[in-house]
Amino acid sequence: RRHHLRYVHVAADGAFARPAPEHAEDAEPDLAHPRGRAQAAGELVAASVPRSLVVRTGWVMGRTDSFVEHMAVAARRGRSVQVVADQHGRLTFADQLAAGITHLLDTSAAPGTYNITGDGRVASWAEVAQRIYQLRGADPSLVQPVPSDGGPGAVLDLEKVKATGYRPGNSWLLLGERLPGAMAPPRPVAVGATSE
């Protein structure tokens, strides 16, 4: 407030009050769920700061020590794994999230809530693992789908952030480029941006 800086609050893997195929930015957190309560509290604090941005995201993957890396290692070793099959979402690679936030700041986006995840196919954790096994040349049947006890997961609608000109990239199609040992992928860009 003192320096008139924009405040960005990132809320990951939230829980929502009502089920929906995709949750828009006005979806209310589930206050009966611990994740929903934590999400609501953080967003409430952020909303008290002028011109703040709340960024909702999910299934964020870094370059190391991520679900993608662990599954790639298991595939390389030919190990059988059990992976949750009843939670669905889209992978969000860390650079997709960072580029989206940078885009919102660089374009002086209106304050409020924005969903930023990878785009493309909605899949279960088990389907993502099977895809990684395929990409690594391993038998996808080594991935054993199992139920979870944490609810169905949350898919976030991306239309609002796309309307600002940001395209995060199809994370399902980008998966092969994000496996350990793959060449560094190109950075996600905003529509109309020029290359340096």
Secondary structure as GFF3:
##gff-version 3
##sequence-region A 1 196
A	DSSP	beta_strand	8	12	.	.	.	ID=ss1
A	DSSP	alpha_helix	34	47	.	.	.	ID=ss2
A	DSSP	beta_strand	53	57	.	.	.	ID=ss3
A	DSSP	beta_strand	60	61	.	.	.	ID=ss4
A	DSSP	alpha_helix	67	76	.	.	.	ID=ss5
A	DSSP	beta_strand	81	84	.	.	.	ID=ss6
A	DSSP	beta_strand	88	89	.	.	.	ID=ss7
A	DSSP	beta_strand	92	93	.	.	.	ID=ss8
A	DSSP	alpha_helix	94	106	.	.	.	ID=ss9
A	DSSP	beta_strand	112	115	.	.	.	ID=ss10
A	DSSP	beta_strand	123	124	.	.	.	ID=ss11
A	DSSP	alpha_helix	125	135	.	.	.	ID=ss12
A	DSSP	three_ten_helix	140	142	.	.	.	ID=ss13
A	DSSP	beta_strand	143	146	.	.	.	ID=ss14
A	DSSP	alpha_helix	159	163	.	.	.	ID=ss15
A	DSSP	beta_strand	166	167	.	.	.	ID=ss16
A	DSSP	alpha_helix	171	174	.	.	.	ID=ss17
A	DSSP	three_ten_helix	175	178	.	.	.	ID=ss18
A	DSSP	beta_strand	189	190	.	.	.	ID=ss19
###
